[in-house]
Amino acid sequence: MTVAETRRRLGRFGVWIPPFVLLGTPVAMQRRELVRIERLGYGSVWSGETPPVAPVSGREAFTQHGLMLATTDRITVGSGIANISTRAAGAMYTGAATLAEAHPDRFVLGLGGQSGERPLAHLRDYLDAMDDAGRRLTQLPAAPYPRVLAALGPRAHQLARERADGVHPFLQPVAHTAVARAAVGPDLLVIPHQAVVLETDAPAARAWLRRILSLGAGAPESPYTRNYRRLGYSEADVTGERSDRLIDDVLAWGDETTVAARLTAHLDAGADHVLVNPFAADLTQAVDQLERLAPLLFPA
């Protein structure tokens, strides 16, 4: 599936569901809510995969995404991200190729989770090993699929230009979408994640994101925090409870019109497709928020 064809199939808006939410949601309930998402008009549904040391967990990525594909009819399914610290490169290659073969033109592989002293060198080596597996495993039917990277900074964007079909930034403000588009150029996919909560009480809304950041994404030397500094946020913005300014730039909160405007702002900044992550107590309540947003995102 070419980048142009992927853009067409994805449309403007999709959905990102946290892996820990899916971990606690019975499969039967997942199926029901995935069908709702598809019927509402969203073009994709994504979930991630946490590393083994993470304070929260989730289901194995290819099993989970296979369930998503099998449950739905037309919607694109993306891994955002399948974690390279969780499986060998050959297993990543064969898992993605199998899903792409079983569900043609409906799967996008998002990769990330690199760590250590030279994380991008680690990711580059991993991509080399995946490509080598593709050359060696000639008996596996060829089933092309787009590959996007969880790229935030300039060197990661350069790697995406060289080795991927696009980028999938997570927990970043609209300003970063513009940076990503300028960095990767017009020919690659830019698919940002946007956290949202339909809550008009400011302290209650902000508390949702502050809890997420406290789980590790907001650690002083996490990739997310380093990128906030790169975007111009001060130490006062990114430390402690994090400033209201940072929280409000990363989280879209308020009524349906306010949240929809933030989602559209990513498109105006250069995104191809925006993933809506509703903060909620469970999957059903998250999809309820998606249903409230749908008339503004997909007007008749």
C-alpha positions in Angstrom: 0.0 0.0 0.0 1.6 3.3 -1.1 1.7 6.4 1.1 -0.9 8.1 -1.2 -3.2 5.1 -0.9 -2.7 5.0 2.9 -3.6 8.7 3.1 -6.8 8.1 1.2 -7.8 5.1 3.3 -7.1 6.7 6.6 -9.1 9.9 6.0 -8.8 12.8 8.5 -9.4 11.2 12.0 -8.7 7.9 13.7 -8.6 6.6 17.2 -5.8 5.6 19.6 -6.7 3.4 22.6 -4.3 2.9 25.5 -2.9 -0.6 25.9 -3.8 -0.8 29.6 -7.4 0.0 28.7 -7.6 -2.9 26.3 -5.8 -5.1 28.8 -8.7 -4.7 31.2 -11.5 -4.9 28.6 -13.0 -8.3 27.8 -12.7 -9.3 24.2 -16.4 -9.4 23.7 -16.7 -5.8 24.9 -13.7 -4.8 22.7 -15.5 -6.3 19.7 -18.7 -4.3 20.4 -16.8 -1.0 20.9 -14.6 -1.5 17.8 -17.7 -1.9 15.7 -19.1 1.3 17.2 -15.8 3.2 16.3 -16.0 1.9 12.7 -19.7 2.9 12.3 -19.0 6.4 13.7 -16.8 7.0 10.6 -13.3 7.0 12.1 -10.7 5.8 9.6 -8.4 3.9 11.8 -7.9 2.4 15.3 -4.5 2.1 17.0 -3.1 0.9 20.2 0.4 0.6 21.6 2.6 -1.8 23.4 4.5 -1.0 26.6 8.0 -2.2 27.4 8.4 -5.0 30.0 9.6 -2.5 32.6 6.7 -0.1 32.2 4.5 0.5 35.3 1.4 -0.3 33.2 1.0 -3.2 30.8 -1.1 -4.4 27.8 -1.8 -7.3 25.6 0.7 -8.6 23.0 0.6 -6.2 20.1 0.1 -8.5 17.1 -2.6 -10.6 18.9 -4.4 -7.4 19.9 -4.2 -5.8 16.5 -5.2 -9.1 14.8 -8.4 -9.0 17.0 -9.0 -5.4 15.8 -8.6 -6.3 12.2 -10.8 -9.4 12.4 -13.6 -7.6 14.2 -13.9 -4.7 11.7 -14.5 -4.6 8.0 -12.9 -1.5 6.5 -11.1 0.4 9.1 -7.3 0.6 9.1 -5.5 -0.8 12.1 -2.1 0.6 13.3 0.4 -0.3 16.0 1.3 2.8 17.8 3.7 1.5 18.7 4.9 -2.2 18.5 7.8 -2.1 20.9 11.2 -3.2 19.6 12.4 -4.1 23.1 9.7 -6.7 23.3 10.4 -9.0 20.3 13.2 -9.9 17.9 13.3 -8.1 14.6 12.5 -11.3 12.7 9.4 -11.8 14.8 8.4 -8.2 14.2 8.8 -8.7 10.5 6.8 -12.0 10.3 4.1 -10.7 12.6 3.5 -7.6 10.6 3.7 -9.4 7.3 1.1 -12.0 8.4 -1.4 -9.3 9.5 -0.8 -7.4 6.2 -1.4 -10.6 4.2 -4.5 -11.6 6.1 -6.0 -8.1 5.9 -4.7 -6.4 2.7 -4.3 -2.6 2.7 -5.6 -2.3 6.3 -2.5 -2.5 8.5 0.2 0.1 9.4 3.2 -0.9 11.5 4.3 1.8 14.0 7.7 1.1 15.6 9.4 2.5 18.6 10.5 1.9 22.2 14.2 2.0 21.6 16.3 2.8 24.7 19.9 2.7 25.9 22.8 5.0 25.3 22.3 5.2 21.5 18.6 4.7 21.0 18.5 5.7 17.4 21.5 3.5 16.5 19.5 0.7 18.2 16.5 1.5 16.1 18.5 1.7 12.9 20.1 -1.7 13.6 16.6 -3.1 14.3 15.3 -1.9 11.0 18.3 -3.4 9.3 17.5 -6.8 10.9 13.9 -6.5 9.9 14.8 -5.8 6.3 17.3 -8.7 6.4 14.5 -11.0 7.6 12.4 -9.9 4.6 15.2 -10.8 2.2 15.8 -14.2 3.9 12.2 -15.4 4.4 11.4 -15.6 0.7 8.7 -18.3 1.4 6.6 -15.7 3.3 4.2 -14.2 0.8 4.9 -10.5 0.1 2.3 -8.2 1.6 3.5 -4.6 1.7 2.4 -2.3 4.5 3.4 1.2 5.6 6.0 1.5 8.4 6.0 4.6 10.6 8.4 5.5 13.5 7.7 7.1 16.8 10.0 10.0 15.9 10.1 13.2 17.9 13.5 15.0 17.3 15.5 16.0 14.3 17.7 12.8 14.1 14.7 10.6 14.5 13.0 12.5 11.7 16.0 12.0 9.5 15.9 8.2 10.2 12.2 8.2 9.2 13.0 10.0 6.0 15.6 7.3 5.2 13.9 4.2 6.4 10.2 4.6 6.9 6.9 5.8 5.4 6.2 8.4 8.0 6.1 9.4 11.7 3.7 8.8 14.6 4.4 11.4 17.3 2.9 10.8 20.7 1.8 13.3 23.4 3.0 16.4 21.5 1.4 19.8 20.9 0.2 21.1 17.6 3.5 23.0 17.2 5.3 19.7 16.9 3.1 18.6 14.1 4.3 21.5 12.1 7.9 20.7 13.0 7.4 17.1 12.0 5.9 18.0 8.6 8.7 20.4 7.8 11.3 17.8 8.8 10.0 14.8 6.8 8.7 16.8 3.8 5.5 16.3 1.8 5.9 12.7 0.8 5.8 10.9 4.2 2.9 10.3 6.6 2.6 12.5 9.7 0.1 10.8 12.1 0.0 12.6 15.5 -1.7 11.3 18.6 -3.9 13.8 20.4 -5.1 13.2 24.0 -8.6 14.6 24.6 -11.2 14.7 27.4 -14.6 16.2 27.1 -14.5 18.0 30.4 -15.1 21.7 30.9 -13.7 21.9 34.5 -10.0 22.9 34.0 -8.5 21.2 37.1 -10.4 18.0 36.5 -9.4 17.9 32.8 -5.7 18.7 33.5 -5.6 16.0 36.2 -6.1 13.3 33.6 -2.9 14.2 31.7 -0.9 14.8 34.9 -1.7 11.3 36.0 -0.5 9.9 32.7 2.7 11.9 32.8 3.4 10.7 36.3 3.5 7.1 35.1 6.8 7.8 33.3 6.1 9.8 30.1 6.8 13.0 32.0 10.1 11.9 33.6 12.8 14.6 33.4 14.8 12.7 30.8 12.0 10.9 28.9 11.9 11.5 25.1 8.7 13.4 25.6 10.2 15.8 28.1 13.3 16.3 26.1 11.2 17.2 23.1 9.1 19.7 25.1 12.3 21.5 25.9 13.3 21.4 22.3 10.0 23.1 21.4 10.8 25.9 23.8 9.1 24.9 27.1 11.0 26.0 30.2 12.1 23.9 33.1 9.2 25.3 35.1 6.9 24.0 32.4 8.2 20.4 32.3 9.1 19.7 36.0 7.0 18.9 39.0 3.3 18.9 38.2 4.0 20.5 34.8 2.6 23.9 34.0 -0.9 24.5 32.9 0.5 25.9 29.7 2.2 22.6 28.8 -0.8 20.6 29.9 -3.2 22.7 27.9 -1.0 22.5 24.8 -0.7 18.7 24.9 -4.3 17.9 26.1 -7.4 19.0 24.2 -10.1 19.6 26.8 -13.4 21.4 26.9 -16.6 21.0 25.0 -17.0 19.2 21.7 -16.4 22.3 19.6 -13.2 23.2 21.5 -11.8 19.7 21.2 -12.7 19.4 17.6 -11.0 22.7 16.8 -7.7 21.3 18.4 -7.9 18.2 16.3 -8.4 20.2 13.1 -5.5 22.4 14.1 -3.2 19.4 13.6 -4.4 19.0 10.1 -3.8 22.7 9.4 -0.3 22.2 10.8 0.5 19.4 8.3 -0.9 16.2 9.7 -2.3 13.6 7.3 -4.4 11.8 9.9 -5.0 12.7 13.6 -5.5 9.9 16.3 -8.0 10.8 19.0 -7.2 9.4 22.4 -10.2 10.0 24.7 -9.3 9.9 28.4 -12.0 7.9 30.2 -12.5 5.3 32.9 -13.1 2.5 30.5 -13.4 1.7 26.8 -17.1 2.2 26.6 -16.9 5.7 28.1 -14.0 6.5 25.7 -16.1 5.5 22.7 -19.0 7.6 24.1 -16.7 10.6 23.8 -15.8 9.6 20.3 -19.5 9.5 19.5 -20.0 13.0 20.8 -17.2 14.3 18.7 -18.1 12.5 15.5 -20.8 14.9 14.1 -18.1 17.7 14.2 -15.3 15.6 12.7 -17.4 13.9 10.0 -20.2 16.4 9.1 -22.8 15.1 6.7 
